Amino acid sequence: MKILCLTATALTLIAAPTLAQIKNTAPTPLAQIDTIPAPKDIPYPGTMIINLDATDTIQGVLKVQQTIPLPQNTSGPFTLLFPKWLPGKHGPRGEIEKLAGLKITANGKPIAWTRDPIDVFAFHLNLPQGVTTLNLSFQFLTATKRDQGRVSITPDMMNIEPEQISLYPAGYYTRQIPTSLTVTWPQGWTAAGALRTVSKTANTITYETTDYETLVDSPFFAGKHFKAWDLGNSVTLNVVADAPRYLEATPEQITAHKNLVTQSLKTFGAKHFDHYDFLLALTEEMGGIGLEHHRSSENGVPPEYFTEWDKGPGRRNLLPHEFVHSWNGKYRRGADAIAADFRAPIKNTKLWVYEGQTQFWGYVLGARSGITSQQDTLDSLANIAASLNENRPARDWRPLIDTTNDPVISARAPKAWVSQQRSEDYYNEGLLIWLETDAIIREQTKGKRGIDDFAKAFFGVNDGDWGVLPYDTATITKILNDIAPYDWEAFFDTRLNQTAEGAPLNGFTKSGYTLTYSETPSKALASSMAANKYLDLTYSSGLTIAAGKISQVIWGSPAFTAGLKIGDQILAVGEDAYTDTALKQALIAAKSTKSPLKLIIKAEDKVRTTELLWTKGLRYPTLTRTGKGPDWLLALLTPRD
């Protein structure tokens, strides 16, 4: 009798049918056809008119009536678009989900619409002959709780963004569509924005007609408690607050903001706006925001911005950052980020310039103006350097340039392990790159030139022009080579496209500074922890804590090894109930005992015990001047004459 022996592999081959033998139904996917007209750079025939009722400060419902004139002899397919890709947000962040009640009529008769099944920001119409104008009515339902999005209307203030209250016709560049806006504001409120008033009747204001692209770039802040300061050079600081007491700014504080304007103009060498309006909300009620526009900003900070000025820099870096964007990101803009309309995807490859260099100049001009002190600025830079140097093991696999995709990938959604995922690191690591650029220029020219020379060459052109002047990387390297010959192409390639173990700290070391650690936090870090109500132990075991709950764990840190994660609640440290002080004291004691800390952790409905081994005590970053050469970093932060 013959016995047949088959290997496991042979049995698998016999048992498994080939793909050709599988008889399951396999349909052919239908082709996806884009039926939305491509934009053309031709004038739109007529002016869109938008009437907004913004008087509902309780339920936050914005009521819109919009009139759209049609091109002559228009009939058949016609498409309206809701703004999708928003420039300052670097991604498809239009809040289409909040548009409601859309009804369209023409000649008194309803016009049916159908939402595009692929691009849900588009609405298709089939127009009968003889229609000359479309009349739209709809609501934009602002968030009433933070889990619905950013709260933009409170009983005391509001933030109106024109992309939320308008649709526009497909087939045209947005800069070619004339638009007129009229807003009825709450009675007794004051509104501010980049658009100027044409007429006013009671609390209804009609603003100057402009193109739709500029309209979307021109938001408003309005409030019951309002104050404005003239900062000179056609710049105004407009402030709304939760209560009148928060508007009590000292002359010295306003002088610092005036200095921000003059120092910026001296640094950049040209003005790229006809007028500029800071829009600043001092609030705990309306959602925070930091968004740039060509002739204005949208900034939300804690209400004590003026009244607790001496406690630390807080969020005072925000206004300098957003002001710089008028030059960098709005006037000078990456060529591949320029889009014809708000449907076209924006490429973010130059965010290391757009945001990274703006982050750099924001800190520099904050110090030059006196909005922040030089020491607070140095301490803030130390925090940035330490965070990127110690808290980004993801640098091992993800180069900086890839983080410019984050606004699309994650849209700033919370991440479980940001240290291993990276986030929008082009902001702060971009800052470090430009700080190093300054140091290289000074080194190559023996201190005769610096990054201010680059700023004047890059931004200081076409004074008074507030259009858009595009650039690419070759533009940047050419200007840098004209100032200080160097292999800038290789420099940027290394910093942007290659992985590295640690952050680029040469901007500090070339200026004679070393990143060191202290047992006490700097004033800048302490004020940040106090204002945002968290405990920073990222350099003292690898975690941050807010209200007893872990808000961040650094990948590979002792806290990570202990099995801790975001959301864990620390119930006890050893035999003591948890407090921030109890944990800090235990970490200090462990430096002598060399023993791990026993932590009792609650996660959902489970309780567990773990051990955290950290024996180096409390560590907070600081910059220490150790070199004997010229202090280029301090020179960078010094006001310009």
NUDOGU-635118 format. One record per residue (C-alpha): x negated, y negated, z; residue number from 1. Coordinates in steps of 0.02 Angstrom, whole numbers, plus 50000, padded with zeros to 5 digits. Layout:
REM NUDOGU-635118
X_Y_Z_NUM
...
This chain:
REM NUDOGU-635118
50000_50000_50000_1
49928_49833_49947_2
49942_49688_50070_3
49952_49510_49999_4
49865_49379_50107_5
49902_49196_50073_6
49819_49047_50151_7
49922_48908_50233_8
49878_48794_50087_9
49941_48921_49961_10
50102_48945_50056_11
50128_48756_50055_12
50101_48748_49868_13
50229_48887_49840_14
50358_48808_49957_15
50345_48627_49902_16
50432_48581_49739_17
50350_48457_49623_18
50426_48286_49596_19
50481_48342_49423_20
50582_48485_49503_21
50680_48369_49619_22
50853_48344_49546_23
50916_48202_49660_24
51000_48058_49568_25
50873_47921_49530_26
50954_47759_49469_27
50861_47626_49372_28
50851_47460_49468_29
50938_47316_49383_30
50827_47174_49323_31
50828_47020_49434_32
50864_46869_49326_33
50833_46693_49389_34
50980_46588_49329_35
50926_46429_49419_36
50862_46294_49300_37
50677_46255_49314_38
50640_46075_49366_39
50592_45948_49232_40
50498_45786_49261_41
50634_45675_49186_42
50745_45542_49267_43
50909_45601_49339_44
51052_45499_49262_45
51135_45416_49410_46
51116_45394_49598_47
51171_45521_49727_48
51266_45442_49872_49
51262_45521_50044_50
51378_45462_50184_51
51337_45535_50354_52
51445_45526_50511_53
51322_45553_50654_54
51435_45497_50796_55
51464_45669_50874_56
51339_45672_51017_57
51431_45807_51116_58
51451_45952_50995_59
51312_45895_50879_60
51410_45913_50717_61
51346_45806_50572_62
51485_45768_50447_63
51431_45736_50267_64
51518_45664_50116_65
51409_45667_49961_66
51437_45605_49783_67
51332_45673_49640_68
51352_45594_49468_69
51332_45716_49325_70
51232_45700_49164_71
51339_45650_49016_72
51445_45788_48938_73
51403_45912_49075_74
51510_46070_49076_75
51483_46253_49112_76
51348_46316_49232_77
51278_46191_49358_78
51175_46227_49513_79
51155_46134_49678_80
51010_46169_49795_81
50986_46152_49982_82
50804_46109_50026_83
50707_46268_50063_84
50518_46240_50060_85
50481_46092_50174_86
50309_46012_50152_87
50266_45971_50333_88
50323_46142_50391_89
50218_46233_50260_90
50350_46363_50225_91
50531_46405_50180_92
50602_46331_50340_93
50760_46244_50278_94
50902_46283_50400_95
51028_46344_50273_96
51115_46447_50407_97
51178_46286_50488_98
51267_46221_50332_99
51455_46249_50349_100
51622_46196_50277_101
51557_46164_50101_102
51696_46104_49985_103
51669_46031_49812_104
51794_45935_49707_105
51795_45844_49540_106
51935_45735_49473_107
52032_45779_49629_108
52027_45966_49595_109
51926_46098_49689_110
51771_46170_49608_111
51729_46348_49661_112
51550_46389_49705_113
51453_46552_49717_114
51295_46573_49818_115
51149_46643_49721_116
51121_46824_49779_117
50931_46807_49768_118
50898_46628_49819_119
51029_46597_49953_120
50986_46411_49956_121
51067_46391_49783_122
51252_46365_49743_123
51316_46400_49567_124
51463_46304_49493_125
51558_46322_49329_126
51612_46146_49280_127
51760_46111_49167_128
51744_45983_49028_129
51772_45802_49069_130
51694_45806_49243_131
51580_45658_49278_132
51557_45666_49467_133
51551_45797_49603_134
51618_45758_49776_135
51548_45865_49916_136
51599_45878_50097_137
51515_45989_50226_138
51446_45994_50401_139
51274_46028_50470_140
51296_46117_50637_141
51147_46071_50743_142
51087_46189_50879_143
51181_46172_51043_144
51062_46290_51135_145
50878_46324_51110_146
50905_46504_51058_147
50995_46435_50903_148
50845_46330_50852_149
50779_46159_50898_150
50907_46048_50986_151
50909_45885_50888_152
51060_45795_50962_153
51091_45753_51145_154
51210_45629_51228_155
51066_45503_51232_156
50968_45528_51070_157
50960_45616_50903_158
50841_45662_50764_159
50915_45660_50588_160
50817_45747_50450_161
50887_45707_50276_162
50856_45881_50206_163
50988_45944_50328_164
51126_45830_50264_165
51110_45841_50075_166
51109_45952_49922_167
51028_45907_49757_168
51048_45960_49574_169
50933_46094_49507_170
50833_46059_49350_171
50746_45898_49401_172
50591_45847_49497_173
50653_45783_49664_174
50551_45624_49641_175
50661_45587_49490_176
50829_45592_49581_177
50886_45421_49648_178
50977_45432_49815_179
51070_45311_49928_180
51105_45351_50111_181
51233_45273_50228_182
51241_45326_50411_183
51371_45289_50544_184
51276_45296_50707_185
51349_45313_50883_186
51413_45148_50948_187
51280_45046_51037_188
51134_45155_50981_189
50977_45095_50892_190
50904_45192_50746_191
50730_45187_50670_192
50646_45266_50520_193
50542_45227_50368_194
50692_45177_50261_195
50741_44994_50275_196
50918_44927_50300_197
51010_44852_50151_198
51174_44813_50238_199
51255_44840_50407_200
51437_44838_50463_201
51461_44872_50648_202
51371_45038_50678_203
51366_45089_50494_204
51203_45057_50401_205
51165_45076_50216_206
50981_45106_50180_207
50876_45062_50029_208
50897_45174_49877_209
50749_45287_49850_210
50704_45449_49764_211
50761_45611_49844_212
50584_45668_49884_213
50551_45508_49982_214
50721_45522_50067_215
50680_45696_50133_216
50514_45626_50193_217
50604_45488_50291_218
50686_45554_50452_219
50769_45450_50587_220
50766_45441_50776_221
50912_45354_50859_222
50956_45332_51041_223
51050_45245_51178_224
50887_45196_51264_225
50769_45121_51135_226
50618_45007_51129_227
50500_44956_50989_228
50325_44880_50989_229
50237_44797_50843_230
50065_44878_50829_231
50005_44765_50689_232
49958_44807_50509_233
50142_44843_50469_234
50150_44984_50598_235
50288_44998_50729_236
50302_45111_50880_237
50487_45158_50899_238
50531_45250_51059_239
50691_45332_51122_240
50702_45405_51296_241
50815_45508_51409_242
50826_45358_51528_243
50771_45174_51524_244
50638_45198_51658_245
50533_45303_51540_246
50514_45155_51421_247
50410_45053_51544_248
50242_45049_51453_249
50099_44943_51517_250
50011_44815_51407_251
49854_44923_51416_252
49948_45074_51350_253
50019_44975_51203_254
49846_44904_51168_255
49779_45082_51153_256
49912_45119_51021_257
49866_44959_50929_258
49685_45017_50935_259
49739_45181_50855_260
49800_45084_50704_261
49646_44974_50688_262
49522_45116_50719_263
49611_45224_50589_264
49601_45086_50458_265
49418_45056_50497_266
49381_45242_50486_267
49474_45279_50325_268
49443_45114_50236_269
49614_45099_50152_270
49798_45095_50197_271
49913_45219_50107_272
50082_45153_50165_273
50177_44991_50142_274
50241_45008_50321_275
50232_45147_50450_276
50351_45192_50592_277
50301_45303_50737_278
50460_45392_50794_279
50430_45449_50973_280
50556_45536_51087_281
50521_45543_51274_282
50634_45686_51322_283
50667_45849_51411_284
50837_45866_51327_285
50799_45856_51140_286
50683_45987_51070_287
50501_45941_51051_288
50431_45906_50879_289
50270_45851_50796_290
50296_45824_50612_291
50209_45712_50487_292
50280_45602_50351_293
50198_45478_50235_294
50270_45323_50317_295
50330_45389_50483_296
50314_45529_50608_297
50429_45636_50714_298
50355_45659_50887_299
50435_45730_51044_300
50341_45730_51210_301
50386_45745_51395_302
50476_45590_51460_303
50331_45539_51574_304
50219_45495_51425_305
50198_45316_51489_306
50245_45330_51673_307
50120_45469_51717_308
49982_45412_51601_309
49845_45428_51732_310
49881_45611_51771_311
49793_45670_51613_312
49801_45664_51424_313
49955_45775_51413_314
50018_45771_51233_315
49942_45602_51191_316
49843_45684_51051_317
50006_45705_50954_318
50026_45527_50888_319
49846_45512_50825_320
49863_45680_50738_321
50024_45636_50648_322
49963_45462_50601_323
49809_45537_50517_324
49926_45639_50408_325
49977_45481_50314_326
49802_45490_50239_327
49769_45677_50251_328
49910_45789_50192_329
50023_45655_50123_330
49910_45543_50017_331
49766_45666_49993_332
49849_45833_49963_333
49786_46000_49902_334
49824_46016_49716_335
49907_46186_49739_336
50023_46118_49874_337
50110_45994_49759_338
50282_46056_49710_339
50413_45992_49589_340
50560_46019_49706_341
50604_46098_49873_342
50634_46267_49795_343
50457_46292_49730_344
50343_46387_49850_345
50203_46287_49928_346
50028_46359_49928_347
49939_46333_50093_348
49759_46370_50043_349
49699_46195_50094_350
49776_46193_50268_351
49600_46199_50341_352
49587_46023_50269_353
49769_45967_50282_354
49786_46020_50465_355
49608_46063_50517_356
49531_45897_50470_357
49684_45806_50538_358
49660_45897_50702_359
49480_45840_50701_360
49521_45657_50666_361
49666_45660_50788_362
49548_45697_50933_363
49415_45577_50869_364
49535_45431_50844_365
49622_45468_51008_366
49454_45440_51094_367
49404_45291_50986_368
49568_45203_51023_369
49573_45238_51209_370
49735_45337_51200_371
49629_45475_51277_372
49463_45452_51366_373
49302_45520_51295_374
49286_45640_51440_375
49463_45707_51419_376
49425_45729_51234_377
49266_45826_51271_378
49362_45935_51394_379
49498_45967_51265_380
49367_46015_51136_381
49290_46134_51264_382
49459_46220_51286_383
49476_46238_51097_384
49300_46306_51075_385
49316_46431_51217_386
49486_46493_51160_387
49427_46529_50983_388
49259_46598_51039_389
49321_46716_51176_390
49505_46744_51140_391
49505_46793_50957_392
49445_46972_50935_393
49550_46968_50777_394
49408_46867_50699_395
49328_47038_50672_396
49458_47086_50541_397
49548_46928_50486_398
49456_46781_50405_399
49512_46604_50441_400
49578_46573_50265_401
49707_46711_50288_402
49784_46617_50436_403
49842_46483_50313_404
49977_46610_50266_405
50047_46613_50442_406
50180_46478_50416_407
50259_46598_50291_408
50215_46762_50376_409
50279_46722_50550_410
50357_46547_50546_411
50287_46520_50721_412
50386_46663_50795_413
50313_46729_50959_414
50180_46864_50942_415
50146_47006_51062_416
49957_47005_51037_417
49908_46839_50960_418
49724_46867_51004_419
49720_47021_50893_420
49838_46952_50761_421
49776_46772_50750_422
49897_46631_50721_423
49880_46461_50637_424
49696_46452_50681_425
49661_46337_50535_426
49709_46194_50652_427
49579_46214_50788_428
49450_46316_50697_429
49467_46193_50555_430
49426_46059_50683_431
49267_46153_50730_432
49218_46168_50547_433
49234_45980_50520_434
49141_45946_50682_435
49001_46054_50616_436
49011_45963_50449_437
48979_45799_50539_438
48829_45874_50630_439
48756_45942_50468_440
48773_45774_50381_441
48686_45687_50527_442
48550_45821_50531_443
48519_45813_50343_444
48513_45622_50342_445
48418_45605_50508_446
48568_45519_50586_447
48590_45387_50451_448
48757_45455_50391_449
48902_45553_50463_450
49078_45612_50427_451
49140_45432_50429_452
49052_45412_50262_453
49150_45560_50196_454
49313_45485_50262_455
49286_45321_50169_456
49241_45411_50008_457
49384_45536_50020_458
49525_45428_50092_459
49464_45250_50063_460
49521_45231_49883_461
49669_45144_49799_462
49713_45034_49947_463
49901_45011_49960_464
49944_45164_49856_465
50064_45280_49948_466
50083_45406_49809_467
49989_45573_49809_468
49808_45598_49758_469
49770_45784_49739_470
49604_45871_49772_471
49524_46043_49770_472
49374_46117_49860_473
49258_46057_49721_474
49315_45878_49756_475
49264_45898_49938_476
49095_45978_49905_477
49050_45847_49774_478
49084_45704_49895_479
48986_45792_50032_480
48839_45823_49916_481
48838_45639_49866_482
48825_45596_50052_483
48708_45734_50110_484
48644_45866_49986_485
48672_46039_50059_486
48742_46208_50005_487
48918_46157_50052_488
48996_46291_49942_489
48909_46428_50040_490
48949_46341_50204_491
49136_46336_50173_492
49135_46511_50099_493
49055_46578_50258_494
49171_46483_50375_495
49332_46517_50280_496
49317_46684_50190_497
49207_46791_50300_498
49240_46872_50468_499
49129_46829_50615_500
49107_46881_50795_501
49119_46708_50873_502
49188_46537_50833_503
49081_46408_50740_504
49006_46307_50882_505
48862_46223_50789_506
48951_46056_50797_507
48916_46061_50983_508
48745_46143_50987_509
48673_46026_50854_510
48729_45882_50965_511
48646_45957_51118_512
48801_46030_51202_513
48827_46204_51271_514
48993_46287_51309_515
48988_46331_51494_516
49113_46376_51630_517
49162_46296_51794_518
49261_46361_51944_519
49383_46217_51930_520
49485_46165_51778_521
49452_46000_51692_522
49577_45859_51709_523
49636_45892_51532_524
49669_46077_51566_525
49744_46044_51737_526
49865_45917_51666_527
49914_46038_51528_528
49948_46176_51654_529
50050_46058_51763_530
50151_45986_51619_531
50187_46155_51539_532
50203_46249_51704_533
50082_46391_51675_534
49925_46466_51752_535
49778_46488_51634_536
49670_46638_51678_537
49617_46680_51501_538
49433_46665_51550_539
49462_46743_51721_540
49528_46915_51671_541
49620_46875_51509_542
49797_46822_51547_543
49911_46672_51567_544
50061_46668_51681_545
50217_46560_51688_546
50339_46574_51835_547
50263_46740_51887_548
50285_46816_51714_549
50141_46854_51599_550
50148_46744_51445_551
49987_46801_51359_552
49863_46945_51371_553
49698_46940_51278_554
49664_47096_51175_555
49522_47198_51249_556
49513_47094_51410_557
49519_47166_51588_558
49704_47120_51591_559
49728_47220_51431_560
49633_47368_51505_561
49747_47359_51657_562
49896_47390_51542_563
49974_47219_51561_564
50082_47141_51424_565
50186_46988_51388_566
50346_46985_51490_567
50279_47085_51638_568
50325_47006_51804_569
50196_47014_51943_570
50288_47051_52105_571
50139_47067_52221_572
49950_47047_52230_573
49887_47175_52353_574
49996_47157_52509_575
50052_46980_52465_576
50204_46927_52367_577
50153_46846_52205_578
50111_46661_52195_579
49989_46576_52079_580
49884_46534_52231_581
49884_46714_52295_582
49821_46778_52128_583
49685_46646_52114_584
49626_46681_52292_585
49620_46868_52256_586
49515_46838_52100_587
49395_46730_52200_588
49382_46864_52336_589
49349_47001_52208_590
49191_46909_52157_591
49116_46962_52325_592
49202_47129_52355_593
49182_47191_52176_594
49347_47282_52203_595
49493_47286_52082_596
49653_47192_52120_597
49807_47297_52154_598
49956_47223_52061_599
50139_47276_52074_600
50222_47245_51906_601
50404_47242_51856_602
50453_47266_51674_603
50639_47273_51637_604
50708_47395_51768_605
50543_47485_51800_606
50411_47449_51934_607
50232_47508_51921_608
50065_47481_52006_609
49905_47441_51913_610
49729_47385_51951_611
49645_47232_51876_612
49456_47235_51882_613
49379_47061_51869_614
49231_47011_51977_615
49173_46845_51902_616
49293_46732_51996_617
49382_46585_51915_618
49311_46519_51751_619
49366_46364_51656_620
49278_46299_51500_621
49176_46140_51496_622
49043_46063_51384_623
48874_46033_51462_624
48746_45919_51384_625
48582_46016_51384_626
48491_45950_51231_627
48371_45803_51227_628
48405_45743_51050_629
48533_45615_50994_630
48708_45637_51064_631
48800_45642_50898_632
48960_45703_50978_633
48972_45551_51092_634
48928_45439_50945_635
49072_45517_50848_636
49195_45472_50986_637
49135_45291_51003_638
49250_45153_50933_639
49201_45076_50766_640
49166_44889_50755_641
